[in-house]
Amino acid sequence: AQTVTQSQPEMSVQEAETVTLSCTYDTSESDYYLFWYKQPPSRQMILVIRQEAYKQQNATENRFSVNFQKAAKSFSLKISDSQLGDAAMYFCAYTLNTGTASKLTFGTGTRLQVTL
Amino acid sequence: ETGVTQTPRHLVMGMTNKKSLKCEQHLGHNAMYWYKQSAKKPLELMFVYNFKEQTENNSVPSRFSPECPNSSHLFLHLHTLQPEDSALYLCASSHLDRGTEAFFGQGTRLTVV
């Protein structure tokens, strides 16, 4: 079975600084997708960024980028120029590319605090 | 209207009650999901529906009964729950496609007393 591990229960970053959230996963498959979701106090999971395993290029979305190391099974999220609105729980997730429903396996999350 | 809407937002029920959670999506998706989010645990996938057909039940106790009358609506019927069932229940939807991201509702915070 696939597992996703987030080893940082909490992280803190100053506004305008950069922070990196860690994620490792375990799978014997080669074709899969990885995601970072953000869950603010409103509780709604919001997709931050997506990475396709067969693409070597790291995904980027504005201030958010990932460092995808397939051999090491590592998928970290870098947030640049942190803003107060970035404060939330961040979840790393995995889904196998089966061509059917996207069933996600989540990590336990990292709570990000942004300070002035 | 937002993409995925869940009602109610909060629910308190006794162990002998029967209640239902509702989820509605307006995104034209054809797959819907129920997830359970408990404190300090990863989100757990409970049920998956593809085109109204249940394709996955992750060993969920029978006191949770899903229903998917059409591709836009998903229900979770609850009866004789236990206090340990208290959690945030999240509904999600996606296209039935490879790796397409899931869109989530805001969840129902359930407390069983």
Interface residues (C-beta under 8 A of the other chain):
Chain A: V4 Y32 Y33 F35 Y37 S42 R43 Q44 M45 I46 L47 R50 E52 F91 T95 N97 T98 G99 T100 A101 S102 K103 L104 T105 F106 G107 T108 G109
Chain B: A31 Y33 Y35 K40 K41 P42 L43 L45 V48 Y49 N50 T55 E56 L88 L90 A92 S94 L96 D97 R98 G99 T100 E101 A102 F103 F104 G105 Q106 G107 R109
